[in-house]
Amino acid sequence: MPFFHRVFGDPLDRAFPGAQTAYLAAGCFWGVEKLFWQQPGVLSTAAGYMGGFTRNPTYEETCSGLTGHAETVRVVFDPTQTSYEQLVRVFFENHDPTQLDRQGNDVGTQYRSALFTTDDEQQAIAERVRDSYQRNMSAAGYGQLTTEIGNGGPWYFAEDYHQQYLDANPHGYCPVHATGIPCTAA
């Protein structure tokens, strides 16, 4: 550390005064990170691990399923340009949160759907948007959302080669598994 953001050019550990942070797990972190670095108001993104019990896990350890961690993207955003609620709506619209411990061909607990919240306000927003999205998904014939919502504990940086992977490897595999169901305002 510090790694540099290949898209924004800043150190990944740079502080942004007045910024807020969201932690989102929606399958392979490569595609999720690219999705969020393209969102208006996002200042920085980073791939990492969260939601488990192993300190400073490696990618290989996380993929073993023995760490409890999910591949999680840290999104630093300017709350005057976007909101946590808007980011949560983008999160739900761009993966299939009804798939338990997987997204498409990526299978394992590290690919689970999770919103790791930082405070009570994020928790309330995440739950409200989830409940609203569940109604939309149910109306479209989908099952129960499996998205985990809560404090995920410490977040750990993934290895440098995972950071902004789809910028460094534009033809790399990691599709977004969107259902096409809109996440309307809750």
C-alpha positions as CSV (number, residue, x, y, z in Angstrom):
1,M,0.0,0.0,0.0
2,P,-0.6,2.6,-1.3
3,F,-1.9,1.4,-4.6
4,F,-3.0,4.1,-7.1
5,H,-6.4,4.1,-8.8
6,R,-5.9,3.4,-12.4
7,V,-8.9,5.4,-13.5
8,F,-8.9,8.4,-11.0
9,G,-5.1,8.5,-10.5
10,D,-5.3,9.0,-6.7
11,P,-3.8,6.8,-4.0
12,L,-6.4,4.3,-2.9
13,D,-6.0,5.3,0.7
14,R,-6.5,9.0,-0.1
15,A,-8.9,10.9,2.3
16,F,-11.7,12.9,0.7
17,P,-13.0,15.4,3.3
18,G,-16.8,15.4,3.4
19,A,-17.0,12.2,1.5
20,Q,-19.0,9.1,2.5
21,T,-18.3,5.4,2.0
22,A,-20.4,2.5,0.8
23,Y,-19.4,-1.2,0.8
24,L,-21.1,-3.3,-1.8
25,A,-20.8,-7.0,-2.6
26,A,-22.6,-8.1,-5.8
27,G,-20.5,-11.0,-7.2
28,C,-17.0,-10.7,-8.7
29,F,-15.6,-7.4,-7.6
30,W,-14.0,-6.6,-11.0
31,G,-17.3,-5.8,-12.7
32,V,-18.9,-4.3,-9.6
33,E,-15.9,-1.9,-9.2
34,K,-16.1,-0.8,-12.9
35,L,-19.8,-0.2,-12.6
36,F,-19.3,2.1,-9.6
37,W,-16.3,4.1,-10.8
38,Q,-18.5,5.1,-13.7
39,Q,-21.3,6.5,-11.5
40,P,-21.6,10.3,-11.1
41,G,-20.4,11.6,-7.7
42,V,-18.0,8.6,-7.1
43,L,-14.6,9.8,-6.1
44,S,-12.8,6.5,-5.6
45,T,-13.4,2.7,-5.7
46,A,-11.3,-0.2,-4.5
47,A,-11.7,-4.0,-4.6
48,G,-11.4,-5.8,-1.2
49,Y,-12.8,-8.3,1.2
50,M,-15.4,-7.9,3.9
51,G,-18.0,-9.7,6.0
52,G,-15.8,-12.5,7.3
53,F,-13.5,-13.3,10.2
54,T,-10.0,-13.8,8.7
55,R,-7.7,-10.8,9.1
56,N,-6.0,-9.6,5.9
57,P,-7.2,-12.5,3.8
58,T,-5.7,-13.2,0.4
59,Y,-7.7,-13.9,-2.7
60,E,-6.9,-17.6,-2.6
61,E,-8.0,-17.8,1.1
62,T,-11.2,-15.9,0.3
63,C,-11.9,-18.2,-2.7
64,S,-11.6,-21.2,-0.4
65,G,-14.8,-20.2,1.4
66,L,-13.1,-20.6,4.7
67,T,-12.7,-16.8,5.5
68,G,-16.3,-15.8,5.5
69,H,-15.5,-12.8,3.4
70,A,-17.3,-11.6,0.3
71,E,-15.6,-9.8,-2.6
72,T,-16.6,-6.2,-1.7
73,V,-16.1,-2.9,-3.4
74,R,-15.5,0.2,-1.3
75,V,-17.1,3.2,-3.0
76,V,-16.1,6.7,-1.8
77,F,-18.7,9.2,-2.9
78,D,-19.5,12.9,-2.7
79,P,-22.9,13.2,-1.0
80,T,-23.6,16.5,-2.6
81,Q,-23.4,14.8,-6.1
82,T,-25.0,11.4,-5.3
83,S,-26.6,9.6,-2.4
84,Y,-26.2,6.3,-0.7
85,E,-29.7,5.5,-1.8
86,Q,-28.8,6.1,-5.4
87,L,-25.8,3.8,-5.1
88,V,-27.9,1.1,-3.5
89,R,-30.4,1.3,-6.3
90,V,-27.6,0.9,-8.9
91,F,-26.3,-2.1,-6.8
92,F,-29.7,-3.9,-6.9
93,E,-30.3,-3.2,-10.6
94,N,-26.9,-4.6,-11.6
95,H,-26.9,-8.1,-10.2
96,D,-29.3,-10.9,-9.4
97,P,-29.8,-10.6,-5.6
98,T,-32.0,-13.7,-5.6
99,Q,-29.0,-16.0,-6.3
100,L,-27.6,-17.3,-3.0
101,D,-23.8,-17.4,-2.8
102,R,-23.3,-16.8,-6.6
103,Q,-23.6,-14.6,-9.6
104,G,-23.9,-16.5,-12.8
105,N,-21.0,-19.0,-13.2
106,D,-19.2,-17.5,-10.1
107,V,-20.2,-19.8,-7.3
108,G,-19.2,-19.5,-3.6
109,T,-19.9,-17.5,-0.5
110,Q,-17.4,-14.9,-1.7
111,Y,-19.8,-14.0,-4.5
112,R,-22.8,-13.3,-2.2
113,S,-25.0,-10.2,-2.3
114,A,-24.3,-7.9,0.6
115,L,-24.6,-4.3,1.6
116,F,-22.2,-3.7,4.5
117,T,-23.5,-0.6,6.2
118,T,-21.4,2.0,8.2
119,D,-24.2,3.4,10.4
120,D,-27.9,3.3,11.3
121,E,-28.8,5.6,8.5
122,Q,-27.2,3.4,5.8
123,Q,-28.8,0.4,7.4
124,A,-32.3,2.0,7.3
125,I,-31.8,3.1,3.7
126,A,-30.5,-0.3,2.6
127,E,-33.5,-2.1,4.2
128,R,-36.0,0.3,2.8
129,V,-34.6,0.0,-0.8
130,R,-34.3,-3.7,-0.5
131,D,-38.0,-4.1,0.6
132,S,-39.1,-1.8,-2.3
133,Y,-37.0,-3.8,-4.8
134,Q,-38.4,-7.1,-3.4
135,R,-41.8,-5.9,-4.5
136,N,-40.6,-5.2,-8.0
137,M,-38.7,-8.5,-8.2
138,S,-41.7,-10.5,-6.9
139,A,-44.0,-8.8,-9.4
140,A,-41.6,-9.9,-12.2
141,G,-41.7,-13.5,-11.0
142,Y,-38.4,-13.6,-9.1
143,G,-37.9,-15.2,-5.7
144,Q,-36.8,-13.9,-2.4
145,L,-33.8,-11.5,-2.3
146,T,-30.8,-13.0,-0.4
147,T,-28.9,-9.7,0.1
148,E,-27.2,-9.6,3.5
149,I,-27.5,-6.1,5.1
150,G,-25.5,-5.1,8.2
151,N,-22.1,-4.2,9.5
152,G,-19.5,-6.3,7.8
153,G,-16.7,-5.6,10.2
154,P,-13.3,-4.5,8.8
155,W,-12.7,-4.1,5.1
156,Y,-9.4,-5.3,3.6
157,F,-7.8,-4.2,0.4
158,A,-7.5,-6.9,-2.3
159,E,-4.2,-7.4,-4.0
160,D,-3.0,-4.7,-6.4
161,Y,-3.7,-6.8,-9.5
162,H,-7.4,-6.9,-8.6
163,Q,-7.6,-3.1,-8.3
164,Q,-9.4,-1.6,-11.4
165,Y,-8.9,-4.9,-13.1
166,L,-11.2,-4.3,-16.0
167,D,-9.4,-1.0,-16.7
168,A,-6.0,-2.8,-16.9
169,N,-7.6,-5.8,-18.7
170,P,-10.5,-4.4,-20.7
171,H,-11.4,-7.8,-22.2
172,G,-11.3,-9.5,-18.8
173,Y,-14.2,-11.7,-17.7
174,C,-16.6,-10.4,-15.1
175,P,-20.0,-9.6,-16.4
176,V,-22.7,-7.7,-14.7
177,H,-25.7,-10.1,-14.0
178,A,-28.5,-7.5,-14.1
179,T,-32.1,-8.8,-14.2
180,G,-33.5,-5.8,-16.1
181,I,-35.9,-5.1,-13.2
182,P,-35.7,-1.4,-12.2
183,C,-35.1,-0.4,-8.6
184,T,-37.5,2.6,-8.3
185,A,-37.3,5.0,-5.4
186,A,-38.4,3.5,-2.1
